[in-house]
Amino acid sequence: MWSVVYTADAIKALSRMDNAVARRIRSKIVALAQDPTAPNNNVKKLTGVAGYRLRVGDWRVIYTLTHRTVTVIVVRIGHRSEVYE
């Protein structure tokens, strides 16, 4: 299992959203930590920048992988209309 690290921006985004949505996103991130590149996780590699995207309904979790330390770094969480800006 991979360990998960949240950036300050990701923590702030989770704290500002509805509790039910935040709980759903956190549970998807925990499932993601089992296998971060599994295709059944709604994961896609980002084009043009390093990292991956996890789709959770209308919300997106942008993360990177550090293979050396086996860590998933959650960089950003936001609504699909504004997370890629």
C-alpha positions in Angstrom: 0.0 0.0 0.0 1.2 3.5 -0.9 1.3 6.2 1.7 -0.7 9.4 1.0 0.5 12.9 1.6 -1.7 16.0 1.1 -0.5 19.5 0.2 -1.8 22.5 2.1 -4.0 23.4 -0.9 -5.6 20.0 -0.9 -6.3 20.1 2.8 -7.8 23.5 2.5 -10.0 22.4 -0.4 -11.3 19.4 1.6 -12.0 21.5 4.6 -14.1 24.0 2.6 -16.4 21.5 0.9 -19.5 19.7 2.0 -18.7 16.9 4.6 -20.4 14.2 2.5 -18.4 15.1 -0.6 -15.1 15.3 1.4 -15.7 11.9 2.9 -16.4 10.4 -0.5 -13.2 11.9 -1.9 -11.1 10.7 1.1 -12.5 7.2 0.7 -11.5 7.2 -3.0 -8.0 8.4 -2.2 -7.7 5.6 0.3 -8.8 3.1 -2.4 -6.3 4.8 -4.8 -3.5 4.1 -2.3 -3.9 0.4 -2.9 -2.9 0.7 -6.6 -2.5 4.3 -7.9 -2.4 3.4 -11.6 -5.2 0.8 -11.7 -7.6 1.6 -14.6 -10.7 0.9 -12.5 -10.0 3.9 -10.3 -11.1 6.4 -12.9 -7.4 7.5 -13.2 -5.8 9.2 -16.2 -2.3 10.5 -16.8 -2.3 14.3 -17.3 -1.1 15.6 -20.7 1.5 18.4 -20.7 2.2 18.2 -17.0 3.5 15.6 -14.6 0.8 13.8 -12.6 -2.5 12.0 -12.7 -6.1 12.8 -12.3 -8.6 10.9 -10.2 -12.3 11.5 -11.1 -14.8 11.5 -8.2 -18.1 12.6 -9.7 -17.8 16.3 -10.6 -14.6 16.6 -8.5 -11.0 16.0 -9.5 -8.0 15.0 -7.5 -4.7 15.9 -9.0 -1.8 13.8 -7.7 1.8 12.7 -8.4 3.6 9.5 -7.5 6.9 9.2 -5.9 8.1 5.7 -6.6 11.2 6.0 -4.4 9.3 6.5 -1.2 6.1 4.8 -2.5 4.0 7.9 -1.8 0.9 9.4 -3.5 1.1 13.2 -3.2 -2.3 14.8 -3.5 -1.5 18.2 -5.0 -4.9 19.7 -5.7 -8.6 18.9 -5.2 -11.3 20.9 -7.0 -14.4 21.0 -9.1 -13.8 19.8 -12.7 -14.6 23.3 -14.0 -11.7 25.0 -12.1 -9.1 22.4 -11.1 -7.1 22.5 -14.3 -6.6 26.3 -14.3 
